[in-house]
Amino acid sequence: MTVAAPIVRSSLRDQVLAELRQRLVSGDLKAGELYSAQALAAELGVSASPVREAMLTLVNQGLMEPVRNRGFRVIPPSDSDRRNVLQMRLWLEVPAMVQLASMKDLVVAGEQEYLALANDIVESARKGDLIGYLDSDRQFHLGLLGLLDNQILVDTVSNLRDQTRLFGLQALHESGQLIHSAEEHAGILAALVQGDTAKTEELMIRHLGHIGGDWAGDA
């Protein structure tokens, strides 16, 4: 079990949510098991309120469910749900990124910002910082989609990302394969900057394909 330092930063609910996400990714919060907000709060050194709020957020995202008078249960991942989320992300993100490649000036203007994020993703993968990896990855992908000026698209993809189960991420880090996935971001950015729509499509399909395989623990 991961030993967590007490959370003392200002946004307790967000910090607790980040910690619980990390535990879901690493497998410390196990599918099918029950967890008490009070017990987790004591372990994290915070009150039960922000922990309960964070767990309710995970409930809304379909990752946990409340069990009356007992706590919260991690919902076992469904193969069909995983396939459906992957399909939706392929339908939305791939054509959106292809469109963005055809508008490469938008990407070129912020190239250094996204290159820095791509480097952060690789560095986090090397250090085994899974939360840092996921945070930078989220900023990279949602930030690029945001250049298309379609907030509904960004919000929808953001919600789908929250439903993506990445239980294989820890195993990927331990095998060294997570770095290879992290390095794909620089290639995607390069294809966008070059305005290469075909390459962008190819790389995005490959990158999102990890959701149904490596990142889910199926590799």
C-alpha positions, 0 to 999 in steps of 0.5 A, spaced: 500 500 500 502 506 498 504 511 504 501 518 503 504 524 506 498 528 509 495 533 504 496 540 506 495 544 500 489 549 499 484 545 494 483 539 499 478 536 495 482 536 488 488 534 492 485 528 495 481 526 488 488 526 485 491 522 490 485 517 489 486 517 482 493 515 483 491 509 487 486 507 482 491 507 477 496 503 481 491 498 483 492 500 491 484 502 490 482 495 488 476 493 483 470 490 487 473 492 494 470 497 499 473 503 502 471 508 508 471 516 507 473 516 514 479 511 514 482 514 508 481 521 511 485 519 517 490 516 513 491 522 508 491 527 514 485 531 512 477 531 514 472 526 512 469 532 508 474 533 502 475 525 501 467 524 501 467 529 496 472 526 492 469 519 492 462 522 490 466 525 484 469 518 482 462 516 483 459 521 478 465 519 473 462 511 474 469 509 477 466 508 484 459 507 487 456 508 494 454 502 498 449 504 504 452 505 511 459 501 508 463 506 504 464 506 497 466 500 492 471 501 486 467 498 480 470 493 476 472 495 469 468 492 464 471 490 457 465 493 453 465 500 457 472 500 455 471 499 448 466 504 448 470 509 451 475 508 446 471 508 440 468 514 442 475 517 443 477 515 436 471 518 433 472 525 436 479 526 437 482 523 431 478 527 426 479 533 431 486 533 431 486 531 423 482 538 422 487 541 427 493 539 423 490 542 417 490 549 421 497 548 423 498 555 424 494 555 431 499 549 433 505 553 431 503 559 435 503 555 441 509 549 439 514 551 445 508 550 450 506 543 448 513 541 447 514 543 454 508 539 456 511 533 451 517 533 455 514 533 462 510 527 460 517 523 458 520 526 464 514 524 469 514 517 465 522 516 467 521 518 474 514 513 475 510 520 477 504 517 474 499 523 477 504 528 473 504 523 467 496 524 467 496 531 469 501 533 463 498 528 458 491 531 460 494 538 459 497 536 452 491 533 449 485 537 451 490 544 450 490 542 443 483 540 442 482 547 445 485 550 439 479 548 435 475 553 439 469 548 441 468 547 448 463 542 448 468 537 444 473 539 450 468 537 455 466 531 452 473 528 451 475 530 458 469 526 461 471 520 456 478 521 459 475 521 466 472 514 464 478 511 461 481 506 466 488 505 466 490 500 471 496 497 467 499 504 467 503 502 473 505 495 470 507 499 464 512 503 468 515 497 471 517 494 465 519 501 462 514 501 456 511 507 459 517 511 456 515 509 449 508 511 450 510 518 453 515 519 447 509 519 442 507 526 444 513 529 441 511 525 434 504 527 434 506 535 436 511 534 430 506 532 425 501 537 427 506 543 426 508 540 419 501 540 417 501 532 416 494 530 416 495 523 414 501 522 419 497 525 425 491 521 424 496 515 424 499 517 430 493 518 434 490 512 432 496 508 435 496 513 441 489 512 443 489 504 442 493 503 448 487 505 452 484 498 450 491 494 450 497 496 454 494 501 459 488 497 461 493 491 463 491 487 457 498 487 454 
